[in-house]
Amino acid sequence: MEINQQLLNPVEQGLLGIMILIIMFGMGATLTPKDFRSALERPRGMLIGFLSQFGLMPLIAFSLAYMLKLPPAQAIALVLIGCLPGGTTSNMFAYFARGSVALSISMTAASTVLALIMMPILLDLYASGFAAQVDASLRAAGDEAGFAMPHANIVISLLLVLVPVAAGMTLRRFSPDWAKTAEDTAGFMTIIVILFLVTSALIRHSNLFVLTPWQIYAGSIGVGLAGFLFGFGMATVARLPPRYKRSVSLETGIQNGPIAFAIILLSFREPIQSEMLWLAILYSTFIVVTSSFVTLFYRRIGKTDWEIYRNNLVHQRLFGEDYRTQYPESAVGKTDQR
């Protein structure tokens, strides 16, 4: 699939850049140094989260791109999405799914920092073949510059994205009330960004929705669904508590879409920039829908273990941290009480 016209004009790119800064500032406002320390206090959960985020997801994205035979530019975009860290959206869904919000936030904080190291390595591992195809195609079309994976630009893009995150953390340190406002604004702005991009595409490139092959739709939807499934499966194999399983699952499948937009706009040039951006838009749109259904399912199956967890917290405040409430096996079944 080729997009012969630039997907976003300079004004739209500028507006998108401002919205991304607001989102990342709001994300930083949700984080504290304690969240990074909490990552070290949950070594098993964090290890499974790390393996899911940077082990499973890039492999899933590459496998889908290969099996669906995606065009090279879209294949690179799908692999890029698979290599991304988590974002605040996964924290919100973890809350509604009765998951461990603390683990979700810790995973988001850790993966955002680790992405500086992991993304260039993973992109070189999984996307180099697709990059070679893009390079050959451009040179055959007379573009002497060709194409090479812009690792340095990607790292710079990630560093630039981390600046508003650090500013948000600073705001939370000195003004928690304003930080809460920034956090709420970021969640709202995430939806606005998706609506802005989809509306722009509908107005200026409405034919794209019809011309887009089913394979690209399958890849943009399937990478998130597979992330939910395999993230939950890995957490199950590791015998994590049910609420941890739900958080790892959602954190694995929900990638930080705004970072994908920032990297694509700052690191890649036309003609492949718009092709990559289109797949990132489709992923960000459909992940909200699929996450909502998965969250409703998790919320339903997690009702009992969540109530037990909450009751245990109350009992421990009353009778001491070492107190463990005993529940009848007939009432609890296989539920993990931790």
N, C-alpha and C positions, 0 to 999 in steps of 0.2 A: 504494500500500500504506500503510495507516494502522496504527500501533501505539497502541491506546487505553490501554494500561497502561504505566506507567513501567518501562523495561527493567531498570534497576538501582536498588535501594533505597538510602537514604543510607549504610547500613553497607557495602554492596557498593561504592558509589562511594568511600568512604573507604579501603577495602582496595585498590581499584584505584589510587587516588592514591598510596598508599604504595609499591605495586609499581612504578609509573611512576617515582617518585623514585629507587628503587633501580636501575632500568634506566638512567636517564639519568646517575646517579652512576657506574655501571659504564662507560657509554659515555665519560664524561669521563676515566676512568682509563685508557682506551686511547689518549688523545691527549696530545701534547706540543706545545710551541711549534714544534718542528722540523717537525711535520706541516703547520702553516700555512705555514712557509717552503718546504716541499717543493712546496706548491701553486704557488708562484711559479717553482720550478725546472722544472716540467712544464707550460709555458704551453699547448702544443698539446693535450695530453691533458686538462688542466683546462678549456680552452675548449670542447672537444667535450663533456666531462662537464657543464659548465654549460648548454650549449645543449640537451643531452639532458634534464637534470634540470628546468630551468625553461622550456625552449622546447617540447620534444616532449611531455613527460608531461602538462602542463596541457591542451594541445591534444588529445591522445589521450583524456584523461578527458572533456573537454567533448564531443568528437565521439561517443564511446560513449554518453554521457548523452542526447545529442540524437537519435542514430539509434535507440537502444533505447526512446526516449520514457519515460525514467524519471520517476517522480513528483518534483516540485520538491525536496523535502527530500533524497531519495536522490541526486538530480542534484547538489545542492550538496555532499553528502558525497563523491561520486565526484570532483568537481572539487577539493575540499579535499585528497583523497588524492593527486591528480595534482600538486598544488602543494607537497607536503611535501618536506623534505630527506631524504637517505639516513640510514641508521642502522647500528648495529654488526652487524646480521644480514647485511647485504650484504658487510661486511668478512670475515665468517666464510665465507660462500659463495664469495667471491673466492679465498680461500685454498684451499678444497677444489677449486675449478675450475681451479687452476693459473693464476690470474690475477695481476695486479700488486696485491698487498695494499697496498703503499705508495701507489699511485695511488688505490685504493679508500678508504683512510683519509683521504688528502688531500681527496678529493672530499666525503667525509662531513663533515670539519671545515669546509671552505669553504661547503658548501651549508647547514649548520646555522646559520652566522652570516648568510649571504646571505638566508636565509628570512625574516629580520626585515624586509627591504626588499621582497623579491620576492613573498611570499605575499599581502600586502594588495593589491598592484598586480594580480597575476594573478587573485585572487578577484573583484576589482572588474571585471576584463575579461571573465572567463568565466562568473561565477556571478550577475551582476547581474540577468539576465533571469529566472533561476530564483527569485532572491530576491523579485523583483516578483510572481511567481506566488504564492509563499507569503504575501506581504503581502496580496494581494487575497483569497486564500482565508480568511485569519484575520479580516480585516475583514468579509468576507461572513458569517462565523460569529459576529459580534458582538464580536470582540476589537478594542477601540479602539486598543490599543497597536500592533497590526500587527506587521510584521517589517522589520528593516533589517539588512544585513550588519554584524556587530559587529567592524569593523576594529580598533578600539582594544583590545577585549577579546582579540582574536587575537594582537595584538602583545604585550600584557601576558602572555598565556599562554605565548608563545614565550620571553619574558624570564624568566618563572618557571621554565620548563623548563631554561633555560641556567644557572640557579644551581647545581643539582646537577652539571651538566656541568663547570662551573668548579671546583667542590669536588673532583670526581674528578681533574681535571688537577692540582690542588694536591697531592692525595694521591700521585699518580704522581711528582711532583717531589721529595717528601720521603721517600716510602716505596714504592719500586717493587714490593716483595714483596706488600704489602697491596693495592696497585693491581692486581696480577695476580689476587688473590683477588676483588676487586670486579669486575674484567672478566669472570672466569669466572662469577660469581654473576649478572651482568647477562644473559649469554647464556642461562643456565638460567631466569632469571626471565621472559624474553621468552616462552618456551614455557609457563611457569606462567600468565602473564597470559592467553594465548590459551585454554588449557584452562579457566581460571577463568571467563572470559566465556562460552565455549561451554557449559560445564557449567551455569552459572547460567541460561542461556537454555533449555537442555534441561529443567531441573527446573521452572522457573517459567513458561516460554513455549514449551513443546515444539511447539505448533501453528505457531509461526513458520516452522519449517523447511518445513512443508507449504504454508503460506499464501503464502510468499515467491514472487513471480512469477519465471519463468525469466529475464526481462530483468535482474533485480537480480543473480541469480547470474552471468549472462553479463557484466555490467558489472564486478562485483567480481573475477571471474577474468580477464576480457579485458584490463583495464587493465594488469595485471602482465605478461601474455604479450606484449602489444603493446609495452610498455616494453623487454622483453628484445630483441625483434626489431628495433625501430627504433633502439635504442641501439647494438646491434651493427652495424646498417647504417650509421649515421652515423659510427661509428668506422672502419668499412671504407672509406667514401668518403674519410675524412681520412687514410687509409693509416697508421693506428696499428699498432704491433706486435701480434701475435695475443694476447699476454697482456693488453695494454691493452684490446683489443676486448672480451675476456671481462669485465674489471672494469667497463668503461663500461656494458656490457649489463646486468650484475647490479645495478650501482649505480642505473641508470635504472629498472629494473622493481621493485626492492625499496625501498619507501618506509618511512619511520619511523612504523610503526603506533602505538606508544605516544604519540607527539606528537599524532597524530590524536585519540586518546582524550582526552588532556589538553585540547586545544583545544575539542572538542565539549562536554565536561563543564563547562569553565570559561566558555565563550563563548556557548553556545546554551541556550535554555530549552525546556521542553515547550510544545507537543506535538511539536515537530520534533526535539528532542534525541535521543529514543529511536530515531526513524526513521533519523537520521544515524548513530547509534552502531551500529545493526544492520548497516548496509552496511560500516562500518569493521571490525566483527568478522568479517564474511564475507571481506573482503579479506585481513585479517591471517591468517585460518585457511588460505585457499587459497594465499596467496603462499608459505607454507612448503612446501606440497606441490609446486607448480609449480617453485619455485626448486630443489628437490631434484632433480627430473628434468632441468632445464636444466643444473644443475651437473654431474651425472653425464655428460651429453652433452659439455659443454665439457671436462671432465676427460679424456674419451676422445680427443677430437680434438686436445687440446692437449698430448698426451704428448711428441711429438717436439720441438716448439718449446720446451717447458719444459725438457727435458733439454739442449737446445742452450744455452739461456739460462744454466742452472746450470753447465754445463761452461765457458762463456765467463767466468763469474765466477771460477771456480777458476783458469783460465788467466791471467786478468788479475792475480790476486793473485800468481801465480808469475812472470809475465813482464812485468808493467807494465800500466797502465790503457789504453794505446794499442794493446795487442796484440789482434789479431782472428784467431780461428781460422777457417781455410778448410775448409769442408765440401763434399764432392762434390754436385753438383746432383742426381744420381740419388738420393742419400740424403736431401737436404733438401727437394727439390721447390720449391714456392713459399713455403716457410716463411721468415718474417722472422727473421733471426738476432739482432736487437738485443735 
